[in-house]
Amino acid sequence: MTFATHFQMMARYNRIANERLYGACAQLDDLEYFAERKGSFGSIHGLLNHLLLGDRIWMSRFEGGGLSTPALNSILGGSIVELKELRAAEDARIEAFFARVGDEFFGRSFPYVNNRGKQYVEEAPVAVAHFFNHQTHHRGQVHVMLSQTEVLALSLDLHRIINP
């Protein structure tokens, strides 16, 4: 398996996992969805928003932009409905990008300034691995927050999504 085919699989997994996660989150009332919870970004909404923001930042870099980094708590959508629509569009963008990326992409590097003003240069294989790992990490945190509600836990395991 090449980098390109591996990350094409990860893009597909990402889309399906997000569809499942957003489907579960959409079952919550606003009180539960916005409830303050221990963990990154303070709520299910905060985490989903951050995850979308992170994806947009990295996709911008992969597409040739993204030299600077916005505040990591910038709000992209004010409700689950808004975020779900934005998320679906971003996942389509991610899948389309990785469907056409060739192995030459993985020889590139990405300079940027992080949200604290520090300059970095990331090599493509590490940057893309981080991109998908970041998604999985925060989806796991949302999963834990969901387990504190009445919504049933859902499987987000890669091998169960890719090979159901």
C-alpha positions as CSV (number, residue, x, y, z in Angstrom):
1,M,0.0,0.0,0.0
2,T,1.4,3.4,-0.9
3,F,1.0,6.6,1.1
4,A,-1.6,7.8,-1.4
5,T,-3.8,4.6,-1.2
6,H,-3.4,4.5,2.6
7,F,-4.6,8.1,3.0
8,Q,-7.4,7.6,0.5
9,M,-8.6,4.9,2.8
10,M,-8.2,7.2,5.8
11,A,-10.2,10.0,4.0
12,R,-13.1,7.5,3.4
13,Y,-12.9,6.3,7.0
14,N,-12.9,9.9,8.3
15,R,-16.1,10.7,6.3
16,I,-18.0,7.7,7.5
17,A,-16.8,8.0,11.2
18,N,-17.9,11.7,11.1
19,E,-21.3,10.8,9.7
20,R,-21.8,8.3,12.5
21,L,-20.6,10.7,15.2
22,Y,-22.7,13.6,13.9
23,G,-25.7,11.3,13.7
24,A,-25.3,10.4,17.3
25,C,-24.7,14.0,18.4
26,A,-27.8,15.1,16.5
27,Q,-29.9,13.0,18.9
28,L,-28.9,15.2,21.8
29,D,-31.0,18.2,22.9
30,D,-29.2,21.5,23.0
31,L,-28.8,21.3,26.8
32,E,-26.8,18.1,26.5
33,Y,-25.0,19.1,23.2
34,F,-23.7,22.4,24.6
35,A,-23.2,21.2,28.2
36,E,-19.9,22.0,29.8
37,R,-17.9,18.9,30.1
38,K,-14.3,18.1,31.2
39,G,-12.0,17.7,28.3
40,S,-10.7,19.6,25.3
41,F,-12.8,22.6,24.2
42,G,-15.3,22.2,27.0
43,S,-18.3,20.6,25.2
44,I,-19.3,18.3,22.4
45,H,-20.0,21.4,20.3
46,G,-16.6,22.9,21.1
47,L,-14.8,19.7,20.2
48,L,-16.7,19.2,16.9
49,N,-16.0,22.8,16.0
50,H,-12.3,22.5,16.8
51,L,-12.0,19.4,14.8
52,L,-13.5,21.0,11.7
53,L,-11.3,24.1,12.2
54,G,-8.2,21.9,12.4
55,D,-9.2,20.0,9.3
56,R,-9.6,23.3,7.4
57,I,-6.3,24.6,8.6
58,W,-4.4,21.5,7.4
59,M,-6.3,21.2,4.2
60,S,-5.4,24.8,3.4
61,R,-1.8,23.9,3.9
62,F,-2.0,20.8,1.7
63,E,-3.6,22.9,-1.0
64,G,-0.8,25.5,-0.9
65,G,-2.0,28.1,1.7
66,G,-2.4,28.0,5.5
67,L,0.9,29.7,6.4
68,S,-0.7,31.2,9.5
69,T,-2.9,29.5,12.1
70,P,-6.1,31.1,13.4
71,A,-7.1,30.8,17.1
72,L,-7.9,27.1,17.8
73,N,-11.2,28.0,19.4
74,S,-12.5,30.1,16.5
75,I,-16.3,29.3,16.1
76,L,-17.3,28.0,12.6
77,G,-20.9,27.1,13.3
78,G,-23.3,27.9,16.2
79,S,-25.4,24.7,16.1
80,I,-25.1,21.0,15.4
81,V,-27.1,21.6,12.2
82,E,-24.6,24.2,11.0
83,L,-21.6,22.1,11.9
84,K,-23.0,19.0,10.3
85,E,-23.5,20.8,7.0
86,L,-20.0,22.3,7.2
87,R,-18.5,19.0,8.2
88,A,-20.1,17.1,5.3
89,A,-18.7,19.7,2.9
90,E,-15.2,19.5,4.4
91,D,-15.3,15.7,4.4
92,A,-16.2,15.8,0.7
93,R,-13.2,18.2,0.1
94,I,-10.9,15.8,2.0
95,E,-12.0,12.8,0.1
96,A,-11.7,14.5,-3.2
97,F,-8.3,15.9,-2.4
98,F,-6.9,12.5,-1.4
99,A,-8.5,10.7,-4.3
100,R,-6.4,12.8,-6.7
101,V,-3.2,13.1,-4.7
102,G,-0.2,11.2,-6.1
103,D,2.9,9.8,-4.4
104,E,4.8,13.0,-5.5
105,F,2.7,14.9,-2.9
106,F,4.4,13.0,-0.1
107,G,7.7,14.6,-1.1
108,R,6.5,18.0,-0.2
109,S,6.9,20.0,3.0
110,F,4.6,22.6,4.6
111,P,5.9,25.7,6.3
112,Y,3.6,27.5,8.7
113,V,3.3,29.5,11.9
114,N,1.3,27.8,14.6
115,N,-1.3,29.5,16.9
116,R,1.5,30.6,19.3
117,G,3.6,32.3,16.6
118,K,6.2,29.5,16.3
119,Q,7.5,28.6,12.8
120,Y,7.4,25.0,11.7
121,V,8.1,23.0,8.6
122,E,6.3,19.6,8.4
123,E,7.1,16.9,5.9
124,A,4.0,15.7,4.1
125,P,3.9,12.1,5.4
126,V,4.1,13.3,9.0
127,A,1.7,16.2,8.4
128,V,-0.9,14.0,6.8
129,A,-0.5,11.3,9.4
130,H,-1.0,14.0,12.1
131,F,-4.1,15.3,10.2
132,F,-5.9,12.0,10.4
133,N,-4.6,11.1,13.9
134,H,-5.9,14.5,15.2
135,Q,-9.3,13.6,13.8
136,T,-9.3,10.2,15.5
137,H,-8.1,11.6,18.8
138,H,-10.8,14.2,19.1
139,R,-13.6,11.9,17.8
140,G,-12.5,9.7,20.7
141,Q,-13.0,12.5,23.1
142,V,-16.4,13.3,21.7
143,H,-17.2,9.6,22.1
144,V,-16.3,9.8,25.8
145,M,-18.5,12.9,26.2
146,L,-21.4,11.1,24.4
147,S,-21.0,8.2,26.9
148,Q,-22.0,10.7,29.6
149,T,-25.4,11.1,27.9
150,E,-28.4,8.9,27.1
151,V,-27.2,8.4,23.5
152,L,-25.9,4.9,22.9
153,A,-22.2,4.4,22.2
154,L,-21.3,3.8,18.6
155,S,-18.4,1.9,16.9
156,L,-15.8,4.1,15.2
157,D,-13.2,1.4,14.8
158,L,-11.5,1.7,11.4
159,H,-11.6,-2.0,10.5
160,R,-15.4,-2.1,11.3
161,I,-16.0,1.0,9.1
162,I,-13.8,0.1,6.1
163,N,-14.7,-3.6,6.2
164,P,-18.2,-3.8,7.8
